[in-house]
């Protein structure tokens, strides 16, 4: 792949870079003779006190700039992209990949399968470690890219090669051991496929990862997501009530054993398992420091804890009469209804309608709120009395934008439903404030 120079987006006033004559539109070709592929190269290379920067000026000239500075002192440059070269795509053909279960006609970015350790460090994405060379592993160690999130799924080499459809996928444990032995912390993910990597295989995976604690910082177990677009793909059986309860029983035994040995439960189930089994969620304290909350592990317990904590401290006197509605996924409905009932009783002036939106776009096996589409919300709430506002979760939206998975914007939903829409963060305080309609 052709090397792309690091394009300068801006130069901070009074910075070393400004003094050296570097400007917006210039590009950094190398530092001390080494080309930079990404922000990690850049941060590592500028730590030295003496630098020689090769700079491509926007007029086409190439300058060699010598810089003397304090160790680790920043140059004052921001780049157009933190990933100066292209993101690395995934070459696996995982039997459970949700991207392979997307319908045609969606935006192109949704079909891109990333498997880049740098994105894991920067944004929390999960990587399989199969799509990188030994040099890539060494870069993680060299640049102290810790923690990283790794999709393990199983440690049985033969089974992992089968699940990922990649003949190089069997060395996962060796790569994890190399990383943890050099001080890299890893959050592991297991996408559990019924009858494939659960049961005895799950026991094996937990056992072989747990011995690497504290290098293994946490292990999350999430059920495989199965959409209605699996034509031509391997058959997967969804987890139901009884199967989910079996997994919960198995993992509670592991948590008890691990907590006794390490004073940490280490391995956690996603909220979906408890909801599918009809089993109460673990207590807030049992999630410890919520290491994988962004993966749906402890999300409900955290929201509930924050809600009651803020409710006790908040001054909720003189709240004006108000009627609102909430659109949520099927799996979160019971919790959102519970919290809404508490607010209604506490305030006496607020009425909350909670609607469980069935995922007709992906199929009813998909019940999480974050995979709801604007089209499903519109079709199921059309002509409903929604009150003054409709509240939706921020998890439905594309990062940094007001657009849902089907490219339906919040503004388009407002026009179709003839109601103002408020976006709620997964935070108990924000939930209460959005329901009552004011900052408390």
C-alpha positions as CSV (number, residue, x, y, z in Angstrom):
1,X,0.0,0.0,0.0
2,X,1.4,3.4,-0.9
3,X,2.4,5.5,2.0
4,X,0.3,8.6,2.6
5,X,1.9,11.7,4.2
6,X,0.5,13.0,7.4
7,X,-1.6,16.0,6.4
8,X,-1.6,18.9,8.9
9,X,-5.1,20.1,9.7
10,X,-4.1,22.9,12.1
11,X,-1.1,24.3,13.9
12,X,-1.6,25.7,17.4
13,X,-0.6,29.3,18.0
14,X,2.8,30.0,19.6
15,X,3.6,26.3,19.3
16,X,7.0,24.8,18.3
17,X,5.4,23.8,14.9
18,X,4.3,27.4,14.2
19,X,7.7,28.8,15.1
20,X,9.3,26.2,12.7
21,X,7.1,27.5,9.9
22,X,4.8,24.5,9.6
23,X,1.3,25.5,8.3
24,X,-2.1,24.0,7.7
25,X,-2.0,22.1,4.4
26,X,1.6,21.0,4.9
27,X,2.3,17.3,5.3
28,X,4.9,15.5,7.6
29,X,6.8,12.9,5.5
30,X,9.1,11.6,8.2
31,X,10.6,12.2,11.7
32,X,14.2,11.4,12.3
33,X,14.2,9.4,9.0
34,X,11.2,7.3,10.0
35,X,7.9,7.5,8.1
36,X,4.7,7.8,10.1
37,X,1.7,5.7,9.4
38,X,-0.5,6.9,12.2
39,X,-0.8,8.9,15.4
40,X,1.0,6.2,17.4
41,X,4.2,6.5,15.2
42,X,3.9,10.3,15.5
43,X,3.5,10.4,19.3
44,X,6.3,7.9,19.8
45,X,8.8,9.7,17.5
46,X,8.3,13.2,18.8
47,X,9.1,12.1,22.3
48,X,12.8,12.7,21.6
49,X,14.5,16.1,22.4
50,X,16.2,16.4,19.0
51,X,14.1,16.0,15.9
52,X,14.6,16.3,12.1
53,X,11.3,16.7,10.4
54,X,10.9,16.2,6.6
55,X,8.0,18.4,5.6
56,X,6.2,18.6,2.3
57,X,5.0,22.3,2.0
58,X,1.7,23.0,0.4
59,X,3.6,24.8,-2.4
60,X,5.4,21.5,-3.3
61,X,8.7,22.3,-1.6
62,X,10.3,19.8,0.8
63,X,11.8,21.3,3.9
64,X,14.1,19.6,6.5
65,X,13.4,21.2,9.9
66,X,15.6,20.6,12.9
67,X,13.8,21.0,16.3
68,X,15.3,21.0,19.8
69,X,12.7,20.7,22.6
70,X,12.0,19.2,26.0
71,X,11.5,15.5,26.1
72,X,7.8,14.5,25.4
73,X,7.0,18.2,24.6
74,X,4.3,18.4,22.0
75,X,4.9,20.1,18.6
76,X,1.4,21.6,18.4
77,X,0.1,19.8,15.3
78,X,-3.3,18.3,14.7
79,X,-3.7,16.0,11.7
80,X,-6.7,15.6,9.3
81,X,-6.9,11.9,10.2
82,X,-5.6,10.0,13.3
83,X,-5.2,7.0,11.0
84,X,-2.9,8.4,8.4
85,X,-2.8,5.2,6.4
86,X,-6.0,3.2,5.7
87,X,-7.8,1.3,8.3
88,X,-7.2,-2.4,8.1
89,X,-10.2,-4.5,7.0
90,X,-11.1,-7.9,8.3
91,X,-10.2,-11.0,6.2
92,X,-12.2,-13.4,8.4
93,X,-15.5,-15.0,7.4
94,X,-16.9,-15.5,10.9
95,X,-19.9,-17.7,11.0
96,X,-21.6,-15.2,13.3
97,X,-20.6,-11.9,11.6
98,X,-23.5,-9.4,11.9
99,X,-22.2,-7.4,8.9
100,X,-22.8,-10.4,6.7
101,X,-26.4,-10.3,7.9
102,X,-27.1,-6.8,6.7
103,X,-29.6,-6.3,3.9
104,X,-28.4,-4.7,0.6
105,X,-28.8,-1.1,0.0
106,X,-27.5,0.4,3.3
107,X,-24.8,3.0,3.4
108,X,-21.3,1.7,2.4
109,X,-19.6,2.3,5.7
110,X,-21.8,-0.2,7.4
111,X,-20.4,-3.0,5.2
112,X,-16.8,-2.2,6.1
113,X,-15.3,-4.8,8.5
114,X,-12.5,-3.3,10.5
115,X,-10.0,-5.4,12.4
116,X,-7.4,-2.8,13.3
117,X,-5.7,-2.8,16.7
118,X,-5.2,1.0,16.5
119,X,-9.0,1.4,16.3
120,X,-9.3,-0.8,19.3
121,X,-7.1,1.5,21.3
122,X,-8.6,4.7,19.9
123,X,-12.3,3.9,19.8
124,X,-12.8,0.6,21.7
125,X,-13.4,-1.5,18.6
126,X,-12.8,-5.3,19.0
127,X,-10.1,-7.0,16.9
128,X,-9.4,-10.7,16.3
129,X,-5.6,-10.4,16.1
130,X,-5.7,-12.6,13.0
131,X,-5.3,-9.8,10.5
132,X,-2.0,-8.5,11.7
133,X,1.6,-9.6,11.3
134,X,4.2,-10.2,14.0
135,X,5.4,-6.6,13.3
136,X,1.9,-5.3,14.1
137,X,1.9,-7.2,17.4
138,X,5.4,-5.7,18.2
139,X,4.0,-2.2,17.4
140,X,1.3,-2.7,20.0
141,X,4.0,-3.5,22.6
142,X,6.4,-0.8,21.4
143,X,3.8,1.9,21.6
144,X,2.1,0.6,24.8
145,X,-1.3,0.5,23.1
146,X,-3.1,-0.7,26.2
147,X,-5.7,-1.7,26.9
148,X,-7.0,-3.3,23.7
149,X,-10.2,-5.1,23.1
150,X,-9.9,-8.6,21.5
151,X,-12.6,-10.8,20.0
152,X,-11.4,-14.2,21.3
153,X,-14.6,-16.3,21.0
154,X,-12.7,-19.5,21.9
155,X,-9.2,-20.6,22.6
156,X,-9.5,-24.0,21.0
157,X,-7.3,-23.5,17.9
158,X,-9.2,-25.9,15.7
159,X,-12.6,-24.5,16.7
160,X,-11.5,-20.9,16.3
161,X,-10.2,-21.6,12.8
162,X,-13.6,-23.0,12.0
163,X,-15.6,-20.1,13.6
164,X,-13.5,-17.4,12.0
165,X,-13.0,-19.3,8.7
166,X,-9.4,-18.4,8.8
167,X,-6.6,-20.9,8.9
168,X,-4.4,-18.4,10.8
169,X,-6.9,-17.9,13.6
170,X,-5.7,-20.8,15.8
171,X,-2.7,-19.0,17.5
172,X,-4.9,-16.6,19.5
173,X,-3.7,-17.8,22.9
174,X,0.0,-17.4,21.9
175,X,-0.6,-13.8,20.7
176,X,-2.5,-12.9,23.9
177,X,0.3,-14.4,26.0
178,X,2.9,-12.4,24.2
179,X,0.9,-9.2,24.7
180,X,0.1,-9.7,28.4
181,X,3.7,-10.7,29.1
182,X,4.8,-7.3,27.9
183,X,2.3,-5.4,30.1
184,X,-0.5,-5.0,27.5
185,X,-4.0,-5.3,29.2
186,X,-6.7,-7.0,27.2
187,X,-10.5,-6.9,27.4
188,X,-11.7,-10.1,25.8
189,X,-15.0,-10.7,24.0
190,X,-16.7,-14.0,23.4
191,X,-19.7,-14.1,21.0
192,X,-21.4,-17.2,22.2
193,X,-22.9,-19.4,19.5
194,X,-25.3,-22.0,20.8
195,X,-24.0,-25.6,20.5
196,X,-20.6,-24.4,19.1
197,X,-18.4,-22.5,21.6
198,X,-20.6,-22.7,24.7
199,X,-20.7,-25.5,27.3
200,X,-17.4,-27.2,27.7
201,X,-15.7,-25.0,25.1
202,X,-16.7,-21.9,27.1
203,X,-15.3,-23.5,30.2
204,X,-12.0,-24.1,28.3
205,X,-11.9,-20.6,27.1
206,X,-12.5,-19.0,30.5
207,X,-10.0,-21.3,32.1
208,X,-7.2,-20.6,29.6
209,X,-7.8,-16.8,29.7
210,X,-8.2,-16.5,33.4
211,X,-4.7,-17.7,34.3
212,X,-3.4,-14.7,32.5
213,X,-5.1,-12.3,34.9
214,X,-4.4,-9.3,35.5
215,X,-3.1,-9.1,31.9
216,X,-6.6,-10.3,31.0
217,X,-8.5,-7.3,32.4
218,X,-12.0,-8.6,31.7
219,X,-14.0,-11.2,29.6
220,X,-17.4,-10.4,28.2
221,X,-19.8,-13.0,26.9
222,X,-22.5,-11.8,24.5
223,X,-25.1,-13.9,22.6
224,X,-24.8,-14.2,18.9
225,X,-27.0,-11.7,17.0
226,X,-29.1,-13.3,14.4
227,X,-30.9,-11.2,11.8
228,X,-33.5,-12.3,9.2
229,X,-30.9,-11.8,6.5
230,X,-29.0,-15.1,6.9
231,X,-29.8,-16.7,3.5
232,X,-26.8,-18.7,2.4
233,X,-25.1,-18.5,5.7
234,X,-24.5,-21.2,8.3
235,X,-27.5,-22.0,10.5
236,X,-27.3,-20.6,14.0
237,X,-29.7,-21.3,16.8
238,X,-30.7,-18.3,18.9
239,X,-30.6,-18.4,22.7
240,X,-33.9,-18.7,24.4
241,X,-35.0,-18.7,28.0
242,X,-33.7,-22.1,29.1
243,X,-30.5,-22.0,27.1
244,X,-29.8,-18.5,28.5
245,X,-30.5,-19.7,32.1
246,X,-27.9,-22.5,31.6
247,X,-25.3,-20.0,30.5
248,X,-26.1,-17.8,33.6
249,X,-25.7,-20.8,35.9
250,X,-22.4,-21.8,34.3
251,X,-21.0,-18.3,34.5
252,X,-22.1,-17.7,38.1
253,X,-20.0,-20.7,39.1
254,X,-17.0,-19.2,37.3
255,X,-17.5,-15.8,38.8
256,X,-17.6,-17.3,42.3
257,X,-14.4,-19.3,41.7
258,X,-12.6,-16.4,40.0
259,X,-13.6,-13.9,42.7
260,X,-12.3,-16.2,45.4
261,X,-8.9,-16.6,43.6
262,X,-8.4,-13.1,42.2
263,X,-10.9,-10.9,44.1
264,X,-12.4,-10.1,40.7
265,X,-15.3,-11.8,38.9
266,X,-13.3,-11.2,35.7
267,X,-15.9,-12.7,33.3
268,X,-19.3,-11.1,32.8
269,X,-22.4,-11.8,30.8
270,X,-24.2,-9.2,28.7
271,X,-27.6,-7.9,29.9
272,X,-29.3,-9.8,27.1
273,X,-28.8,-13.2,28.8
274,X,-30.5,-12.2,32.0
275,X,-33.4,-10.6,30.1
276,X,-33.9,-13.6,27.8
277,X,-33.8,-15.9,30.8
278,X,-36.2,-13.8,32.9
279,X,-33.6,-13.7,35.6
280,X,-32.9,-10.5,37.7
281,X,-29.8,-8.6,36.7
282,X,-26.8,-8.8,39.0
283,X,-26.3,-6.1,41.6
284,X,-24.5,-2.9,40.6
285,X,-21.5,-3.8,42.7
286,X,-21.1,-7.2,40.9
287,X,-19.9,-5.4,37.8
288,X,-16.9,-4.0,39.7
289,X,-15.5,-1.1,37.5
290,X,-17.8,-1.9,34.5
291,X,-14.9,-2.8,32.2
292,X,-17.1,-3.6,29.2
293,X,-20.2,-1.5,29.6
294,X,-20.0,-0.3,26.0
295,X,-20.5,-4.0,25.0
296,X,-23.8,-4.2,26.8
297,X,-22.4,-5.6,30.0
298,X,-23.9,-3.9,33.0
299,X,-25.6,-1.2,31.0
300,X,-29.0,-1.7,32.7
301,X,-27.5,-2.0,36.2
302,X,-25.6,1.2,35.7
303,X,-28.6,3.1,34.4
304,X,-30.8,1.9,37.2
305,X,-28.2,2.8,39.9
306,X,-27.6,6.3,38.5
307,X,-31.4,6.8,38.2
308,X,-32.1,6.0,41.8
309,X,-29.0,7.8,43.1
310,X,-30.0,11.0,41.3
311,X,-33.6,10.7,42.1
312,X,-32.8,10.8,45.8
313,X,-30.7,13.9,45.5
314,X,-32.7,15.8,43.0
315,X,-35.1,18.6,43.8
316,X,-38.2,17.6,41.8
317,X,-40.6,20.0,43.2
318,X,-42.8,22.1,41.0
319,X,-42.4,20.0,37.9
320,X,-44.9,21.2,35.3
321,X,-47.6,18.8,34.0
322,X,-46.1,16.9,31.0
323,X,-46.8,13.9,28.8
324,X,-43.9,12.2,26.9
325,X,-43.3,8.9,25.2
326,X,-40.2,6.7,25.0
327,X,-39.3,4.4,22.1
328,X,-37.0,1.5,23.2
329,X,-36.0,-2.0,22.2
330,X,-37.9,-5.0,23.4
331,X,-35.1,-6.2,25.7
332,X,-34.9,-2.8,27.6
333,X,-38.7,-2.3,27.8
334,X,-39.2,-3.7,31.3
335,X,-36.5,-1.6,32.8
336,X,-37.6,1.6,31.1
337,X,-41.2,1.0,32.1
338,X,-40.0,0.4,35.7
339,X,-38.1,3.7,35.9
340,X,-40.9,5.6,34.2
341,X,-43.4,4.2,36.7
342,X,-41.2,5.4,39.6
343,X,-41.1,8.9,38.1
344,X,-44.8,9.0,37.6
345,X,-45.5,8.1,41.2
346,X,-42.9,10.4,42.5
347,X,-43.9,13.4,40.6
348,X,-47.6,13.0,40.1
349,X,-47.5,15.5,37.2
350,X,-45.8,13.5,34.5
351,X,-47.2,10.8,32.3
352,X,-44.8,8.5,30.4
353,X,-45.8,6.1,27.6
354,X,-43.2,3.5,26.9
355,X,-43.3,1.7,23.5
356,X,-41.4,-1.5,22.9
357,X,-40.4,-1.3,19.2
358,X,-40.2,-4.6,17.4
359,X,-37.2,-4.9,15.1
360,X,-38.9,-5.7,11.8
361,X,-35.9,-4.4,9.9
362,X,-33.4,-7.0,11.2
363,X,-36.0,-9.5,12.5
364,X,-37.5,-10.1,15.9
365,X,-34.5,-12.1,17.2
366,X,-32.7,-8.7,17.4
367,X,-34.1,-7.0,20.5
368,X,-31.5,-4.4,21.6
369,X,-32.3,-0.7,21.4
370,X,-29.1,0.2,19.6
371,X,-30.1,-1.7,16.4
372,X,-33.5,-0.1,16.0
373,X,-34.2,1.9,12.8
374,X,-36.1,5.1,12.2
375,X,-38.4,3.2,9.8
376,X,-39.5,0.8,12.4
377,X,-40.1,3.6,15.0
378,X,-42.1,5.6,12.5
379,X,-44.3,2.7,11.3
380,X,-45.1,1.5,14.8
381,X,-45.7,4.9,16.4
382,X,-47.5,6.5,13.5
383,X,-50.8,8.0,14.6
384,X,-50.0,7.3,18.3
385,X,-50.6,10.1,20.9
386,X,-47.0,10.7,21.8
387,X,-47.4,13.8,23.9
388,X,-45.0,16.7,24.0
389,X,-41.8,14.8,23.2
390,X,-40.6,11.4,22.1
391,X,-37.4,10.2,23.8
392,X,-35.0,7.9,22.0
393,X,-31.7,6.5,23.2
394,X,-28.4,7.9,21.9
395,X,-27.3,4.2,21.2
396,X,-29.6,4.3,18.1
397,X,-27.6,7.0,16.5
398,X,-24.4,7.0,14.4
399,X,-21.5,8.4,16.4
400,X,-21.5,12.2,16.4
401,X,-24.6,12.4,14.1
402,X,-28.4,12.4,14.4
403,X,-28.9,9.5,12.0
404,X,-30.1,6.0,12.6
405,X,-28.9,2.7,11.0
406,X,-31.3,3.0,8.0
407,X,-30.1,6.6,7.3
408,X,-33.3,8.0,8.7
409,X,-32.5,11.3,10.5
410,X,-34.0,12.4,13.8
411,X,-35.4,15.4,11.9
412,X,-37.1,13.1,9.4
413,X,-38.7,11.2,12.3
414,X,-39.9,14.4,13.8
415,X,-41.6,15.4,10.6
416,X,-43.2,11.9,10.1
417,X,-44.4,11.6,13.7
418,X,-45.2,15.3,14.2
419,X,-43.5,15.4,17.5
420,X,-40.2,16.8,18.9
421,X,-37.6,14.1,19.6
422,X,-35.1,14.3,22.5
423,X,-32.0,12.1,22.5
424,X,-31.3,10.5,25.9
425,X,-27.8,9.4,27.0
426,X,-27.4,6.1,28.9
427,X,-27.3,8.0,32.1
428,X,-29.8,8.1,35.0
429,X,-29.6,11.8,35.4
430,X,-30.1,12.5,31.8
431,X,-33.0,10.1,31.7
432,X,-34.8,12.0,34.5
433,X,-34.1,15.4,33.1
434,X,-35.3,14.5,29.6
435,X,-38.5,13.0,31.0
436,X,-39.3,16.1,33.2
437,X,-38.2,18.4,30.4
438,X,-35.6,20.5,32.3
439,X,-32.1,20.5,33.7
440,X,-32.2,19.8,37.4
